[in-house]
Every structure is written in C-alpha cells, then in structure tokens.
Amino acid sequence: MAALSAALLDVAEWLAAGESIRGVAPEALFRTSINRAYYAAFHQGRAFLRVRVSDRMRHGVLIARIRASGGEGHYVADKLRALYVLREKADYDLDREINREDAVNALALCHELMAQFERQP
C-alpha cells in the first residue's frame, strides 16, 4: 500500500504544478491534486492501522481510530481531518475557487502525514 500512496502523491505533485493539459483548466488540476493528496494520506493511514484493502473504512472512522492509536495519534488525526476538509471543498464546493496555493497546502499536509505514519511504531 505504501507504493500506491507514493504514486498517488507523485500524481498530486504533478497536478499541483499546473502543467498545461490541452483543454483542461488549471483549477481542475488543482482540485484533482488535492483529491489525490488526500487519498495518498488516507491509504497510508489504512496501512498504518493495518487495515486490509478489502475492508471498507469510512473516512471519519479512520480518523477516529488514528486519534485513538496513542502517541501522536491526535496530531496525525487533526492533520488528516484538515486534509479531508480540503478534499471535500475541492471535490464538492464547485462555487469556491481552488488555486495552486490550496493544492500546495494539501501537498504539505500530505507530506507531513506520510512522514508521521512512517515514524509511528
């Protein structure tokens, strides 16, 4: 699962760069970048908790289980929740403008989360 998370993060970084894709508005790239960054962290969180891929886990449940995991779980859960909120805005709040700064912020949160999951026992 770590390889998938890393690949999703790579795609998110590429999209956040806003490279021109014929016929695609930069905002669509930024929105998709935020989505991929969130799912990179989400899947890494599932791996951290050793949740099987076949087990469906709702976002709030994952965040709650990370919060209850001890150590810095509360800090990690807060970061994942913040990234989840950004992802929801990017995916569903189409009247709100999403820009490169939003995508960069999502990537920063994702990088923090990935590093934190690797440091956790």
C-alpha positions in Angstrom: 0.0 0.0 0.0 2.9 2.4 0.6 3.8 2.2 -3.1 0.3 3.2 -4.1 0.3 6.1 -1.6 3.7 7.2 -3.0 2.3 7.0 -6.6 -0.8 9.0 -5.7 1.4 11.6 -4.1 3.6 11.8 -7.2 0.4 12.4 -9.3 -0.8 15.0 -6.8 2.5 16.9 -7.1 2.5 16.8 -10.9 -1.1 18.1 -11.0 -0.3 20.9 -8.5 2.4 22.1 -10.8 -0.5 23.1 -13.1 1.3 21.9 -16.2 -0.8 22.6 -19.2 -3.0 19.7 -20.4 -4.8 20.7 -23.6 -8.4 21.6 -22.9 -8.1 21.3 -19.0 -8.4 24.3 -16.9 -5.7 24.7 -14.2 -8.3 24.8 -11.5 -9.4 21.3 -12.4 -5.7 20.2 -12.0 -5.5 21.8 -8.6 -8.8 20.2 -7.5 -7.6 16.8 -8.6 -4.2 17.3 -6.9 -6.0 17.9 -3.6 -8.0 14.8 -4.1 -5.0 12.6 -4.9 -3.0 14.1 -2.0 -5.9 13.2 0.4 -6.2 9.6 -0.9 -2.4 9.1 -0.7 -2.6 10.0 3.0 -5.8 8.1 3.5 -4.4 4.8 2.1 -1.2 5.3 4.1 -3.3 5.7 7.2 -5.1 2.5 6.4 -1.7 0.8 6.0 -0.6 2.3 9.3 -3.6 0.7 11.1 -3.0 -2.5 9.1 -6.5 -2.4 7.5 -6.9 -4.8 4.7 -7.6 -3.3 1.3 -10.8 -5.4 1.2 -12.1 -3.8 4.4 -14.1 -0.7 3.7 -13.4 2.0 6.2 -15.2 5.3 6.3 -13.1 8.5 6.5 -14.3 9.5 9.9 -13.8 6.0 11.3 -10.2 6.0 10.1 -9.6 9.5 11.6 -11.1 8.3 14.9 -9.0 5.2 15.0 -5.8 7.1 14.3 -6.7 9.6 17.1 -7.2 6.7 19.5 -4.0 4.9 18.4 -1.9 6.7 21.1 1.3 8.6 20.8 0.9 11.4 18.4 -2.3 10.0 17.0 -4.3 13.1 17.9 -1.9 15.3 16.0 -2.0 13.0 13.0 -5.8 12.7 13.1 -6.1 16.5 13.2 -3.9 16.8 10.1 -5.8 14.1 8.2 -9.1 15.8 9.1 -7.8 19.1 7.8 -6.8 17.4 4.5 -10.2 15.7 4.4 -11.9 19.1 4.7 -9.7 20.5 1.8 -10.6 17.4 -0.3 -14.3 17.9 0.3 -14.1 21.5 -0.7 -12.1 20.6 -3.9 -14.5 17.8 -4.8 -17.9 19.2 -3.9 -17.8 23.0 -3.4 -17.6 23.9 -7.1 -18.6 27.5 -6.5 -15.4 28.1 -4.4 -12.3 28.8 -6.4 -9.4 26.4 -5.8 -6.0 27.6 -6.7 -2.3 26.5 -6.7 -1.9 27.7 -3.1 -4.7 25.3 -2.0 -3.1 22.4 -3.8 0.3 23.3 -2.3 -1.2 23.4 1.2 -2.8 20.0 0.6 0.5 18.6 -0.5 2.3 20.0 2.6 -0.3 18.3 4.8 0.1 15.0 2.9 3.9 15.1 3.2 3.6 15.7 7.0 1.2 12.8 7.3 3.2 10.4 5.3 6.3 11.2 7.4 4.3 10.9 10.6 2.9 7.5 9.6 6.4 6.3 8.9 7.7 7.5 12.3 4.8 5.8 14.3 5.6 2.4 15.8 
